[in-house]
Amino acid sequence: MTTLQIADEVATALAENRPVVALESTILSHGLPAPRNLTVAARLEKVVREAGAVPATIAVLDGVPRVGLSSSELDRVCTAGDLVKLSLRDLGPAYALGRSGATTVASTTALAHQAGIRVFGTGGLGGVHRGARETWDVSADLDVVATTPVLIVCSGVKSILDMGATLEVFETRSVPVVGYRTSRFPAFYRRESEFDLSWRVETPAEAAAVFAAGGRGMLLANPIPAAYEMDADLHDRLLAEGLRKLVDQDVRGKDVTPVLLEHFHTASEGVSLDANEELVVSNVSVAAAVAVALSGEQFQ
């Protein structure tokens, strides 16, 4: 089994039971354009540190899984241009063949757990795709969340997915989906969807307590900050246009999400990029606060 390379700062924090927050690298290499991605990477790590936790951005470089990246390694993730997108199923081939890649929610969650990290802040999860009855296109994120005891803070799932079916999968797999100061499931660019949540918490300490008591993977759903929520009419127009584009270009499978998100970024003239950055910063901030709470003596 390939050995994790854990940065000294992260390893020391874990050994001393100090708070650590896992961060994914796919949003940097595939989700945001350069040089904005490098600015966001630095901003995310700064937010974690200001909350009193240690950031652990995760990626695979030259076949080695790395938990916690140096400045030069972060720069490589953001500027290399040739990093592949690695889900959990891709880790073995990447290790064996010495490839470099950015980790998705699924692989980041798995590697965080392997390292002993209990909290992960990200943008949004994958989920059940529209038309999955015919395509069986369901993100690996769902299965990994259900089987890995890591608390993930996100803004729900992207509205380009089938949110109702995604929530049904979470229920079937007994994944607690808890709202952070909300009783509605967030819709990524929008603060609320039509779907109610059974549970909500108001503080990082309450979120930490729920996770500690449950002992399993948990989703903490944190809405995008109100100031950066995308206008409903703009959102609905972009979504309708994007879905038509998929049909017209016969886009399927793993290419669906990148094509739709690129349409959102281009057609919104940067509005979706601003929203994406601010929601992930907000989520990572909440994740850091939860990690600090979870490091308290009562949860050890």
C-alpha positions in Angstrom: 0.0 0.0 0.0 1.3 3.4 -1.0 2.4 5.5 2.0 1.0 8.9 2.6 3.4 11.8 2.6 2.1 14.0 5.4 3.6 17.5 5.7 5.5 18.0 9.0 3.1 20.8 10.1 0.1 18.6 9.5 1.7 15.5 11.1 2.7 17.5 14.2 -0.8 18.9 14.6 -2.4 15.5 14.3 0.0 14.0 16.8 -0.9 16.8 19.3 -4.6 16.5 18.6 -4.8 20.0 17.2 -7.4 20.9 14.6 -6.6 20.1 10.9 -8.8 20.8 7.9 -8.5 18.9 4.6 -8.8 20.8 1.4 -9.3 19.4 -2.1 -7.1 20.2 -5.1 -9.6 19.7 -8.0 -11.2 23.1 -7.4 -7.8 24.6 -7.9 -6.6 22.7 -11.0 -10.0 22.2 -12.7 -12.5 24.5 -11.1 -10.9 27.9 -11.2 -8.8 29.6 -13.9 -5.2 30.7 -13.4 -4.0 32.9 -11.7 -7.2 33.2 -9.7 -6.8 29.6 -8.5 -3.5 30.3 -6.8 -5.0 33.3 -5.1 -7.9 31.2 -3.8 -5.5 28.5 -2.6 -3.6 31.0 -0.5 -6.9 32.5 0.7 -8.3 29.2 1.8 -5.2 28.2 3.8 -5.1 31.7 5.4 -8.8 31.3 6.5 -8.0 28.0 8.2 -5.0 29.4 10.0 -6.8 32.4 11.2 -9.4 30.1 12.8 -6.7 28.3 14.7 -6.4 25.2 12.6 -3.9 23.8 10.2 -4.7 23.5 6.4 -4.0 20.2 4.6 -4.5 20.6 0.9 -4.4 17.1 -0.7 -3.0 16.1 -4.1 -1.1 13.3 -5.8 2.3 14.4 -7.2 4.5 12.0 -9.2 2.6 9.0 -7.8 2.8 10.1 -4.2 -0.3 11.1 -2.2 0.5 14.3 -0.3 -1.4 15.6 2.6 -0.4 19.2 3.1 1.3 21.0 0.3 4.3 23.4 0.3 4.0 26.8 -1.6 5.8 25.3 -4.6 3.6 22.3 -4.6 0.5 24.5 -4.5 1.9 26.5 -7.3 2.4 23.3 -9.3 -1.2 22.2 -8.7 -2.5 25.6 -9.9 -0.2 26.1 -12.9 0.9 22.7 -14.3 -2.0 22.3 -16.6 -1.5 18.5 -17.0 -2.9 17.2 -13.7 -5.5 14.6 -14.1 -8.7 14.6 -12.0 -8.4 11.7 -9.5 -11.5 10.2 -7.9 -11.0 7.3 -5.4 -10.9 4.7 -8.1 -8.1 6.5 -9.9 -5.7 6.6 -6.9 -4.2 3.1 -7.5 -3.3 3.7 -11.2 -1.9 7.1 -10.4 0.3 5.7 -7.6 1.5 2.8 -9.7 2.2 4.8 -12.8 3.8 7.8 -11.1 1.1 10.2 -12.3 0.2 13.6 -10.8 -3.4 14.6 -10.2 -5.9 16.7 -8.3 -8.1 15.0 -5.8 -11.9 15.1 -5.9 -14.3 15.1 -3.0 -14.3 11.3 -3.0 -10.5 10.9 -3.0 -9.8 13.8 -0.7 -12.2 12.4 1.8 -10.6 8.9 1.7 -7.0 10.3 2.0 -8.0 12.7 4.8 -9.4 9.8 6.7 -6.3 7.7 6.0 -4.2 10.6 7.5 -6.5 10.9 10.5 -8.2 14.2 9.5 -11.8 14.4 10.6 -13.0 17.6 8.9 -13.0 18.6 5.2 -14.2 21.9 3.7 -15.1 22.1 0.0 -17.5 23.8 -2.4 -20.1 21.3 -3.4 -20.5 17.6 -3.7 -21.1 15.5 -6.7 -24.5 13.7 -6.8 -27.0 11.9 -8.9 -27.1 13.4 -12.4 -30.2 14.3 -14.3 -31.3 11.4 -16.4 -29.5 8.9 -14.2 -32.4 6.4 -14.6 -31.0 5.8 -18.1 -27.3 6.6 -17.6 -26.7 5.4 -14.0 -24.4 8.4 -13.7 -24.0 8.8 -9.9 -21.0 10.4 -8.4 -18.6 8.3 -6.3 -18.7 11.1 -3.7 -22.0 9.7 -2.4 -20.6 6.3 -1.6 -17.4 7.6 0.0 -19.3 10.0 2.2 -21.5 7.1 3.3 -18.6 4.9 4.2 -16.0 7.3 5.6 -16.2 9.0 9.0 -15.3 12.5 7.9 -17.4 15.7 8.4 -17.7 17.5 5.1 -18.8 21.2 4.9 -20.2 22.2 1.6 -23.0 24.2 -0.1 -25.0 21.2 -1.0 -24.7 19.8 -4.5 -24.6 21.8 -7.8 -28.0 22.7 -9.1 -27.1 21.1 -12.4 -27.6 17.7 -10.6 -30.8 16.0 -9.5 -30.9 17.2 -5.9 -34.0 15.3 -4.9 -32.5 12.0 -6.0 -29.2 12.8 -4.4 -30.9 13.4 -1.0 -32.7 10.1 -1.4 -29.4 8.4 -1.8 -28.1 10.0 1.3 -31.1 8.9 3.2 -30.8 5.3 1.9 -27.1 5.2 2.9 -27.9 6.7 6.3 -25.8 9.9 5.8 -26.9 12.7 8.1 -27.4 15.9 6.2 -27.4 18.7 8.7 -28.1 22.4 7.8 -25.7 25.0 9.2 -28.1 27.8 10.3 -30.6 26.7 7.6 -33.5 24.3 7.3 -33.3 24.0 3.6 -30.8 22.1 1.5 -28.5 24.7 -0.3 -28.4 24.7 -4.1 -24.8 25.8 -4.5 -25.2 29.1 -6.3 -28.5 29.6 -4.6 -29.0 29.7 -0.8 -32.0 27.4 -0.8 -33.5 24.6 -2.8 -37.1 23.2 -2.5 -35.9 20.5 -0.2 -36.3 20.6 3.6 -33.7 19.3 6.0 -34.6 17.2 9.1 -31.8 18.6 11.2 -30.0 21.9 11.7 -27.3 23.3 14.0 -26.5 26.9 14.9 -22.9 26.7 16.0 -19.6 24.9 15.2 -19.8 23.3 18.6 -23.2 21.8 17.9 -21.9 20.5 14.5 -18.9 18.9 16.2 -21.2 17.3 18.8 -23.5 15.8 16.2 -20.6 14.4 14.2 -18.9 13.0 17.3 -22.1 11.4 18.5 -22.9 9.8 15.1 -19.6 8.3 14.4 -20.0 8.2 10.7 -19.7 10.4 7.6 -21.7 13.6 7.8 -22.6 16.5 5.5 -22.8 19.9 7.0 -24.8 22.1 4.5 -23.7 25.7 4.6 -25.5 28.1 2.2 -23.5 30.5 0.0 -23.1 34.0 1.7 -26.2 36.1 0.8 -24.2 38.8 -0.8 -22.9 36.4 -3.4 -26.0 34.4 -4.2 -26.7 34.2 -7.9 -29.8 36.0 -9.1 -32.6 33.4 -9.5 -33.5 34.4 -13.1 -29.9 34.4 -14.2 -29.3 31.0 -12.6 -32.4 29.4 -14.2 -31.5 30.9 -17.6 -27.9 29.6 -17.5 -29.1 26.2 -16.3 -31.6 25.8 -19.1 -29.1 26.9 -21.7 -26.5 24.6 -20.3 -28.8 21.6 -20.3 -29.7 22.3 -24.0 -26.0 22.5 -24.8 -25.5 19.0 -23.4 -28.2 17.6 -25.7 -27.0 19.6 -28.7 -23.4 18.5 -28.3 -24.3 14.9 -27.0 -22.2 15.5 -23.9 -22.3 12.5 -21.4 -20.7 11.0 -18.4 -17.8 12.7 -16.6 -17.8 15.5 -19.3 -21.2 16.8 -18.2 -20.2 18.8 -15.1 -17.1 20.5 -16.7 -19.2 21.6 -19.7 -22.1 22.9 -17.6 -19.8 24.8 -15.2 -17.8 26.3 -18.1 -21.1 27.6 -19.5 -22.0 29.1 -16.2 -18.6 30.8 -15.8 -18.6 32.1 -19.4 -22.2 33.1 -19.8 -22.5 34.7 -16.4 -19.5 37.0 -17.2 -17.7 36.0 -14.0 -20.6 36.0 -11.6 -20.5 32.3 -11.0 -16.7 32.4 -10.4 -17.2 35.0 -7.7 -19.9 32.9 -6.2 -17.8 29.8 -6.4 -14.9 31.4 -4.6 -16.9 33.0 -1.8 -19.0 29.9 -1.0 -15.9 27.7 -0.7 -14.2 30.3 1.5 -17.3 30.4 3.7 -17.4 26.6 3.9 -13.7 26.3 4.7 -14.1 28.9 7.4 -17.0 26.9 9.0 -15.0 23.7 8.6 -12.1 25.3 10.5 -14.3 26.4 13.3 -15.9 22.9 13.5 -12.4 21.4 13.6 -11.4 23.7 16.4 -14.5 22.7 18.4 -13.9 19.0 17.6 -10.4 19.2 19.0 -11.8 20.0 22.5 -11.3 17.5 25.3 -14.9 16.4 25.3 -14.5 15.0 21.8 -11.2 13.2 22.2 
